[in-house]
Amino acid sequence: MSIINKAAAIGGGVIGAGWVARLLLNGVDVSIFDPDPEASRKVSEVMKGARRAYKQMVPGGLPKEGKLTFAKTIAEAVADADFIQESVPERLDLKHRVLAEIDLYAPANAIVGSSTSGIKPTDMQVAMKKHPERLVVGHPFNPVYLLPLVEIVGGEQTFPEAIEVAKEIYASIGMKPVVIRKEIEAFVGDRLLEAAWREALWLIKDGICTVEELDDIMRYGFGLRWAQMGMFQVYRVAGGEAGMRHFMAQFGPCLKWPWTKLMDVPEFNDELVDLIATQSDDQAHGLSIRELEKIRDDNLVAIMDALSKQNKGKGWGAGALHKDYTRQLAKLAAKKTTASKAAEKAKASKPVKKVEKPKKKKKG
């Protein structure tokens, strides 16, 4: 069950709206600020997809949704929040302005999480003059309402207690918090993704494969292994009975071979953009972004549901967390049903006042 009484979301883009969806579907009231005049529509679209996915996860009924309020200012949004998630664009000057305003108006005990995908918290918290110690990076992965991972990173001024509270907060809404031990740009997840992305750009640019062929290699091959074991456990198994030591001895030498171009960056010009964008359009086969989002969400729910049945019913990896999370949501939904039935019963047992007929006036 969530330990958040009231949350604030600053920024309602893809990531910010994903946070709003996860919080609301856990029964948490959220106040959001986003100056975009289209923010309400965009958040509404994300909520539709999130509700659809959660109904598949918890077919017995969902908890009572939290209340969503659109604030006119940051000050209004954070005024009485005990948890604030900032998800504005990746510009340090903008982060500074927004975090300074959050720090000025938020309650002193409120935890502030930033969705930044690469900026170090130390570089951001210099703008917070009152309570920089309560800022943590809370870096999620899209879609935030389904993917459970959140990387937590503290800065030089972050209190250890703030990291512990942040872990409890994120875990209470069904997430898997992983604390990054050292503060580095891009943290761990994006460091790995950047390496794969950079090599993928070279493979497309050099005509080795198309974007669809590359995606097929990932989703039909090692992507399935990574989804349930990750990189190191997969390679441990690949080492056979001798395990990781044998794998390292066998494949270690190839790290010196000039296979990759990870240290070089292809020129990011219009020609490369057009090549990739055109191939990506062909790969989509006319499906809209919203249609692709539905397919993605259905697949993610199905994969996590399948993993939840493994390990003799205990669940495996993300499936074990998924199993616990859906149970948590079902319990919240049961409370909503019980409260609703109690209210109906109280209403039914309430005595109905009889309406007295007006007395006839005596004829004088």
N, C-alpha and C positions, 0 to 999 in steps of 0.2 A: 504494500500500500504506500502511496506517495506520502512523503513527509513535508511536502510543500503546501503551505496554506494559500499563497497567492504568488503568481509568477508574472514577470513582465518580459516581453519579447521586443527587442529593438532591432527593427529590420524585418521585412516580411517577404523577402525573395524566396527562392527555392529552398534554401536551408532554413531561413527564419520561419517560413510557413510550415516546414516539416517539424520544427520544434513545437510550434503552436499546436499542430495536429496531435503529436505524441502527448503533450501536456493535457490538452482538452479531453482526449480519449482516456486519460487516466483520472478524469474527474477534477482536474485542477483549473481554477479560474485564471484567465490570462488577460492581461492588458497589453495591447500591442501599439507601438508607434512606428509608422512608416510614412514619410511625406509623399510617396507615390500615390497619385489620385486613383490608380488602378489597384492599389493594395488590397482592398476589400474583395474585389473580384478574384484576384490571384490566390489569395488565401482560401477563398471559398472553393476554388477548383481543386486545390491540394486537399482540402478537407473531404471533398467528395471521394477522392481516390483513397484516402486514409480510412474513411468509414467503410468503404467497400472491402478493403483488405482486412480490416479488423473483424468484420462480420464473418469472414471466412475463418479467421483464427478462433473466434469465440462464437460459434453458431447458436449457443444457448441464450444469447443476449448480451449486450454491452453495458458497461456501467453508465451512470448518469453523466452526461458530458459536462465539463466545466463551462463557465460562462465566458464568452469572448467579448472584450470591450476595445473599441478603437479609440485611443487617446489622441488628443490634439498636440501634445508636447511630450518630450521625454520625461520631464518633471512629473507630469500627470500620470504617465505610465508606471513609473517606478515608485511612486509616493508611498505605497503600503505593501510593496512586494518583498518577500523574503528570499526570492531567487530570481535573478535577472540573466537572460541570455542575449548577448549582443551578436548580431549577425549582419553587420553592414559590410559594404564592399571592402576589398583588400587594399586599402590605402592608409598608410600610417597616419597621415595628417587628419584624415576623417576619423579614424579610430581614436586619436587623441581628443578631438573635439567631443565625440559622442561619449567616451568613457569619462571625460572630465565632468560632463553634465550629469551622467549617471551617478558618479561619485558625490556630486554636490547635493543631489536630491534624494538618493536612495537611503533607506534606513541603515544605520551603522552596522547592523548584524547581517545584512543581506549579502549572500554570495553572488559574485558577478562572474559569469562564464563568458568567454569569447569563442565564437565559432571559427576564428581565423584558421586558415589551413597552412600557414607558414610563418607568421610573424611571432617573434619571441615575446612572451609576456613581460619580460623586463623592459623591453622597448616600448610597450604599451602603457605600463603602469606608472611611468614617469609623469603622465598627465593627470594622475589621480592624487590630489594634494591632501585629501582627508584620510582615506582608508585604502591605500594601494595593496595592503596585506590581504585583502579579500578577493583579489582578482586571480582567476585561473584560466588557462586555455581549456575549453571543453570542445574539442574538435570532433564533430560527428562525420558520418558518411551518408550520402544520399541513396535512398530516401530515409530521412531521419526517423520517421515514424515506424519503420520496419527494421532497418539495420541496427543492431544493438550496440556496436562498438562506439566508444567515446574515448579519445585520448585526452588525458588530463596532464597539464604541464603547469608547474609553478614557476614564478619569476624570482628574482633576487629578494624582493620584498614580500613575497607571499608567505603567510604563516603556514606551518605544517598542519595546524588545526583546520585551516581553510580547505586544504587538499582533502583531508579526511571527511569533512562535512560535504564537500562537493561529490566525493565518491558515494556517500550515502544518498545524496539527492538524486544523482543519475541512476543509481541502482534501484531506487524506489520507483522509478518509472520504466523499469524493465530493461535497463541498459547494462552493458558490460564495460565498466570503467577500467582502463589500463593507465596507470601512472607512469609517465615517461621519466626515467631516472635522471637524465641530464637535459638541460634546456638547449635545444638546437633548432635552427630554422627548418620548417617543414616537418619536424617531429619524425615519426617512424613510418606511418602509413603512406604519407605523400612522398617520402624519400624513395620508398620502394616503387610506388606508382610512377614517379618521375623517371626512374631508370628504365622501366618497361616502356613508358610512353616515348622516351627519347629514341630507344632502339627501334620501336615500331615506326616512328616517323622516317627513319633511315630505310627500313625495309620497304615502305611504300614508295618513298622518293626514288630509290634505286630500282624499282620495278620488280622486286623479288616476289611480291604478292600484292593482292588488293586488300582493301580494308576488310571486306567480307571474309576473305580467306584467312587473314590474320585472326579475326574474331572467332572463326570456326576452329582454328588451332587451339585457341585458349578455351573456348567453351566446351569443345568435345574432348579435350585432353586434360592438361594439368589443372585447368580451372575447376574441374570436378573434384580433383584430389585436394586442392587448396581449400575448397569450400568446407571440408570436414576434418582436415588434419593440419593444414598449413604447410609451410615449406620444410622446416627441419624434421618434423615427424615423418613426412612423406619420404624424405631422403634417408632417414634412419631405416625405414622399411626397405627402401631400395638397396641398402647395404647388405641385405640378407641376414643370415643368422649372426654374422659378425657385427652387424649394426652400424652405427655412425662412423666408427673408426675405419672400418673397411671402405665405406663410401668415400670418406675424405681422402684415403690413400689412393683409391681408384680414380677419382675424378679431380682431385686437387691439382695435378699437373696441367689440366686443360685451362685453368685460370690464367696461365701465362700465354696461352695461344691468342693470336690477334683475331678473335671471333667477333667481338662487339665493337661498337662505336660510341660507347657510353661517355667518353671524354670529349667527343666532338658533337657539335650541334648543327643539324642541317639548316641552311638559310631559310628563315621563315618568310618567304616571299609570296606574292600573289599566285604564282604558278603552283607552289606546293599546297596552298590553301584551296585553290580551285580543284586540284587533283583529288585531294582528300574529301572535300565537300561533295564533289560530283559522285565519287564512288560511294560515299555515305548515303546520298540521296537514292542511288540505285539499290543499295542494300535494304533501305527501308520499305521498298515495294509499295510506296504510296501511303503507308501508315502514318497517321499524325503523331505528334509527340504525346498527346493524351492517350491514344491507343497503345503506343509503346509503353507508356507508364503502367497501364492496366496489365499488359502482358508481363512486364517486369515484376510487378507486385504479386501477381498470381504465381509466377515461378518462384519468387522468394518465399512466399507463404508455404508453397508445396514442398520446397526443399527443406525448410526449417521444420515443417510438420513431419516429413519423412525422417529426419534426423532425430526428432523427439521420440520416435518409437524404437530407436536402436538401443544397444547396450542393455538388452533384456528389459526394455521398457523404461529405463532410467533416462534415456536420451544421451546424445553424444555431441560435444562441442556446442555450437550455437543452438542445436536442438534441445539440449538439456536446459539452457536458459529459456528458450521458447516455451518449453513445457511448464516451467515455473511461472513464466509471465502470463501465459494464457489462464493458468489456474488463478493467479492474482486478479486478473480482469474478471473472471467468472465469479469470484467471491464478491468483488465490488458490484457486479451486476445483480447478484443475489440480494445484496443489501438494498439496492435500489428497488427491487421487486417487493421485498418485505416492507420497506417504508411506504411504497405505493399502496400495497394491500391494507396496511394499517390505517392509512389516511382514508381509503375508501370505506373501511369498516367503521371508522369514527364518524364519517359523514352519514353513513346509513343508520347508525344508532342514535344520531342526534335527533331529539324530539322536534317534531314539526309544529310550529306555532299555529294554533287555529285562528283563523281570521273571523273576528266577531262581526256579526251582521249589524248594521246600523239600526238603532232603535227607531220605531215609528213614532213620529210626533203625534201627541194627542190633539185631537181637533178641539179648538178653543171655542 
